[in-house]
Amino acid sequence: MFLKIFALVLAAGMLATGIWTYTAGESVKKTLEHVYVNKQWPWWMILTTSIYVILYIAALVSFITSPDKTWAGWVLILIFPVGAILKMLFRKKAKTIQEVEGWRKLALVRSIIFTPLLIILAFYV
């Protein structure tokens, strides 16, 4: 159950941040530059990251203790740490994005690829 909740929360978060990034324009650019370049996170980003980590730990414990481990469960359990590593590597690339359109393209790609993937994984858990 926690795996399904985890996947759906990640999908909703991915979609919400994609929409926010795509529609908010210059304010998002300033916020993301501040986060990725200056490495200073606003309170709401710390809060959402903490929620994601807590949900991940609950999903991990649920997955480990479950006798039925599905391929989708394995993928979900591996997505979070791999995604965190990729996001840290992305910081270097983020420093080079100067235009709002660059952030919008990134948001669109993330939303289009990862939101449906996470929903599909939630269905198969």
QUIBEL-V471518 format. One record per pair of residues at least 4 apart in sequence whose C-alpha atoms are under 7 Angstrom apart, sorted by sequence separation. I is the first residue (numbers start at 1). GAP is how many residues later the second one is. If there is no record, write none. Layout:
<<I GAP> <I GAP>>
This chain:
<<1 4> <2 4> <3 4> <4 4> <5 4> <6 4> <7 4> <8 4> <9 4> <10 4> <11 4> <12 4> <13 4> <14 4> <15 4> <16 4> <17 4> <18 4> <19 4> <20 4> <21 4> <24 4> <25 4> <26 4> <27 4> <28 4> <29 4> <30 4> <31 4> <32 4> <33 4> <34 4> <35 4> <41 4> <42 4> <43 4> <44 4> <45 4> <46 4> <47 4> <48 4> <49 4> <50 4> <51 4> <52 4> <53 4> <54 4> <55 4> <56 4> <57 4> <58 4> <59 4> <60 4> <61 4> <62 4> <69 4> <70 4> <71 4> <72 4> <73 4> <74 4> <75 4> <76 4> <78 4> <79 4> <80 4> <81 4> <82 4> <83 4> <84 4> <85 4> <86 4> <87 4> <90 4> <91 4> <100 4> <101 4> <102 4> <103 4> <104 4> <105 4> <106 4> <107 4> <108 4> <109 4> <110 4> <111 4> <112 4> <113 4> <114 4> <115 4> <116 4> <117 4> <118 4> <119 4> <120 4> <121 4> <34 5> <35 5> <41 5> <97 5> <34 6> <35 6> <63 6> <21 7> <60 17> <6 49> <72 49> <6 50> <72 52> <73 52> <6 53> <72 53> <36 55> <70 55> <2 56> <3 56> <2 57> <36 58> <37 58> <36 59> <2 60> <7 69> <3 70> <29 71> <26 74> <29 74> <25 75> <21 82> <22 82> <21 83> <22 85> <21 86> <18 89> <18 90> <18 92> <18 93> <15 96> <14 97> <15 100> <14 101> <11 104> <11 107> <11 108> <8 110> <7 111> <8 111> <7 112> <7 114> <8 114> <7 115> <4 118> <4 121> <3 122>>
